[in-house]
Amino acid sequence: MRIAVTGSHRVGKSTLIDLLGERLEGYRLAEEPYFLLEEEGYEFASPPSLEDFLEQLRFSVELLESEKCSRNILFDRCPLDFLGYLQTHEDADSFDLEAWLPQVRSAVQTLELIVFVPIEEHDFIRLPASADRESRVAADDALARILLDDPFELGVEVLPIQGTRAARVTQVLERLARG
């Protein structure tokens, strides 16, 4: 299957992907666009600018499209993550969602499952004191609307998960076992 793990920052996406990678024989892991872009020399602002999120969106769309024929792959994030951040960014008025939707829809529909890791009331991830809670929560809310309400009519299955690391892995593995 082609699976993306999505959610706000510091919710345990990368940890979940690493744990799933250990359990799912034959699956490849596709690293988060942020880190792949950094490896290519892209320099992000701190906090990220609208342009930074647009670049990650572009890269994420291209990554899904370039891996279109690849099977058994786990993506750390997908274009919907960046739609969530772009819609909640202070410069969101400069983002043309309608212009991006056809590309995002096409790329996301190459996925068979999106695993959504929301912020939980009891946060299982230890956060540094500098963690930007406000942007985290705003992105989480936007992603929940995009993924669970499906206003863009993406038609991709979304599996919201919760709990400890082990519980999260179990939920994904149980879903995959159902075929």
Secondary structure, DSSP 8 states (H G I E B T S, - for coil): -EEEEE-STTSSHHHHHHHHHHHSTT-EEE--HHHHHHHTT----SS--HHHHHHHHHHHHHHHHHTTT--SEEEE--HHHHHHHHHHSTTGGG--HHHHHHHHHHHHTT-SEEEE----SS--S---TT--HHHHHHHHHHHHIIIII-TT-----EEE--SSHHHHHHHHHHHHHT-
